[in-house]
């Protein structure tokens, strides 16, 4: 009895499903926070100086240091708490974020007074905190942080909604994958059960892997896993087409963790057989070429196709079906990578070629 195949059941870490706030640790967010904090400091300096005619640069420097430290410490803390905030209700997450910013404002204001007016002036023994100044800082922080946190919250909710809509589109597109080979596979299994049960068992396992992938959540998967799915599919079709189907794998070196959309290559290989190899009496060869450079992954799939008259009804139907499949893959690439990914095709001298270029995603 053949040894059972080992299935890959690796569990990958996930981001919060619905984050409460944007990721404040990336460089773009930090730059924007520093810029907004400096604008707040400039506004506070102009207000405290009673206009531009009495503007003092040393006062701006002092206020900037305090505001920047409050903003940066708060951003780091909110970034570290991002996963936890995403698990709370919006009221709880909003309250925790608001209280955290006010707490940092209080602590850093006390520390700033002690450093500037205590240690800095040399009167540490007779230093007393200015509680009215502390109250003033807390009131300003309460107003400004409330506005900023509300803006960040709305921005993230809009992003969550866009991500949900994108996932829904990807699921709808993936659900259109045409499993026309299912009936042929079932017939092949039925004919092999009595004559070659071991091969029939392998076909069932290959078929289960394909349907497990089609029913899984649409996401980015390692390129190696997608190539394995293509091999499972080609093994099934090889039983049906025999020597009529030839496959030339030209797999260059690539990073093992490069990721592409799930079930992106298998439908293209399926089209190459359905529209190219199968209609030809002598069959043909499918070439799958994968290569990688420093910036992008390149995938080229070529197959022969039957040259028929343009006004043929079968030709028009085949062309329309092939365009729909390519549009499906193109939309999925755009949903995952945006304009950084490209899909194109050409038909020359009886060879149809599909080109895919997508950025490296690890």
C-alpha positions, 0 to 999 in steps of 0.5 A: 500500500503506498505511503500517504502524502504529507500535507502542508498545514503551516499556520501563518501569523496574521495582522489584527482583523480590524485595526482601530488605528493606522500603523503609527510605526512606519516611516510615513506615519512618523513623518506626518506626525512630526510635521503635524506636531511642529505645526501645533507647536508653531500655532501654540507659540504664535498664540502665546506670543500674542501675534507674529510681532512678538514671536520668539524662536526660543519659545518655539524651540521649547514648545516644540520639544515638549510637543514632539516628545508627547506625540512620539511617545504616544505614537510608539505606545499606540503602535505597540498596543495596536493588536490589543486595541483591535480586539476591544470595542471601539469605545474601549479602544478610543477611551484607552487611546485618549487616556494614554495620550493624556497620561503621557502629556501629564508625565512629560509636562512634569518631567519638562518642568523639573528639567527646565525650571529645576535642574536647568535653573539650578534651583532644584531645592526650591523648585515647585511645579506650576500646576496651572501650566500643567492644567493648560497643557492637559486641556490643550492635549485633550482638545488636539489629541481628541481631534487627531485620534478621531481623524486617525480612527476614521481614516483606519475605518475607511481603510478597513472598509476598503480592505473588506471590499477588496477581499470580497472582490477577490473572493468573487473573482476566485469563485469564477475559476472554471473546474471543467476538468472535474468531470474528466478527472472523475471519469479517469478515477473511475476507469483506474479504480479497477485497473490501477488503484494506486494511481487512482488514489494519487489522482484523488489526492491531487484533486483534493489538493486543488479543491482545498486550495480553491475553497481556501481564503483568497490570499497571497501564498508562497510561489512554491505552493502555487507551482505544486498545485500546478503540478497536481493539476498537470498530473491529472491532465497527463492521465487523460491526454497522455503523450499529447501533453508535454510540459517544459518547466523552466524554473530559475532561482527565486527566493523561497518566500516570494508570494503570489495570489493563490490559484493564479497560475493553475487557471492559466495552465488550465486555459493553455490545455483547454484552448491550446493542447486539447483541440490539437490532434497531436497535442502540444507542449506547454512551457512554464518559465519562472525567473526573478531579479532584484525588483520583480518576479517574472512568469511566462506561460506559452502554449500552441493554439489552433489557427482557425478562421476569424469568423468561426463561432467556436473561435469567437467563444474560445477567445471570449472565454480566454479573455475573461480568464485573463481579465480575472487574473489581471483584476486579482493582481491589481487587487493585491499589488495595484499598478505594480503588477502587469499581465499581458499576452501575445499570439504569434506564429501559432504560439500563445504566450502570457506574461506576468510581472509582479513585485517581490512580496515576502 
